[in-house]
Amino acid sequence: MIEYITSILLISAIYAIFALGLNLEWGFTGLINFGHVAFLAIGAYTTVLLNLNGIPLLVSVLAGMSLAGICGALLGIPTLKLREDYLAIVTIGFAEIIRSFLLNEEWLTGGPMGVCGYSRPFGGFYFIAGDYNLFLLIFVMVILGVCYFMLEKLIKSPWGRVLKSIREDETVPASLGKNVFVYKIQSLVLGSIIAGLAGALLAFYLQYINPRNFMPIETFYAWIAVVLGGSGNNRGTVVGAIILMSFFSATRFTQGYLPLSPTQMGALRIMFIGLLLIILMMYKPEGLLGKKEELVLD
């Protein structure tokens, strides 16, 4: 049971980091990113491929984060000067391009067979009675804490207040001399870097990655976490990710009690989450921990 709870908390913490990047883009800046999973994949594959070619693990992770940020900037530069929906279209297309590349370029990515055999942080040591996942959980929780407090500090800074004003009405900061385009790019780049970090951590946890780990639905898991916990609320995003991942893990036990196939059970879980979101939007549109006053400009 301890190992099972550890696994739930570990995947929840990784997805919380992933969702924090999206919350920065959407919750605080108002950028619609439907291809967030692409940056998760870039971070994961860049980290493991560099490591398999002899690059130290820390350098590999930093390279994965950097490449994710660069791709975010390259996507944002031609689209963020247009309407917000152009970014949504471009990012979801980019995510599918990345997934197709991972599937077809077998010489580099292993194709559908994926990649394994790479190093893990401090993998040569055994911590706490040999339970590496428990050590990895502590490691990921520390990183989650650093990301959370860093984002909280940024959002409460003048930079963060400009992002909030862009979210509400970008003509206001523009009239005050702020370069709205630059701030949007900065938000998208930082959100992509955080997603790249989450991708590296996901690879460490899984020990084997393939393109099926980066389906479009992963982006919408992050969206669900943000909406469920409260858009524009980092604490709510973390809570939303924990609730979502715990729900998916706990409902696996119902498989033996319902006359449904695994595919049908998976569809039922998604239907239940959709129903929960509809009810939440009807009675508490700001999310579980969101505040209505956060949705207006200070």
TAFENLIN-V381786 format. One line per field, one symbol per residue. ss: DSSP state (H for helix, E for strand, L for the rest). psi: psi as a letter, one per 40 degrees, with the letter a starting at -180 (. if undefined). burial: I if it has 9 or more other C-alpha atoms within 8 Angstrom, else O. Layout:
ss->???
psi->???
burial->???
This chain:
ss->LHHHHHHHHHHHHHHHHHHHHHHHHHHHLLLLLLLHHHHHHHHHHHHHHHHHLLLLHHHHHHHHHHHHHHHHHHHHHHHLLLLHHHHHHHHHHHHHHHHHHHHHLHHHHLHHHLEELLLLLLLLLLLLLLLHHHHHHHHHHHHHHHHHHHHHHHHLLHHHHHHHHHHHHHHHHHHLLLLHHHHHHHHHHHHHHHHHHHHHHHHHHHLEELHHHHLLHHHHHHHHHHHHHLLLLHHHHHHHHHHHHHHHHHHHHHHHHLLLLHHHHHHHHHHHHHHHHHHHHHHLLLLLLLLHHHHLLL
psi->dddddddddddddddddddddddddddddfhhhefddddddddddddddddefehidddddddddddddddddddddedeeaidedddddddddddddddddddgdddeeaedahieiiihfeeihigfegddddddddddddddddddddddddeidddddddddddheddddeeehgdddddddddddddddddddddddddddehiideefiddddedddddddddhhfhdddddddddddddddddedeedeeifiiddddddddddddddddddddddgeeideihdedeih.
burial->OOOOOIIIIIIIIIIIIIIIIIIIIIIIIIIIIIIIIIIIIIIIIIIIIIIIOOIOIOOIIIIIIIIIIIIIIOIIIOIIOOOIOIIIIIIIIIIIOIIOOIIOIIOOIIIIOIIOOOIOOOOOOIIOOOIIIIIIIOOIIOOIOOIIOOIIOIIIOOIIIIIIIIIIOIOIIIOOOOOIOOIIIIIIIIIIIIIIIIIIIIIIIOIIIIIOOIIIOIIIIIIIIIIIIIIIIIIIIIIIIIOIIIOIOOIOOOIOOOOOOOOOIOOOIOOOOOOOIOOIIOOOOIIIIIIOOIOOOO
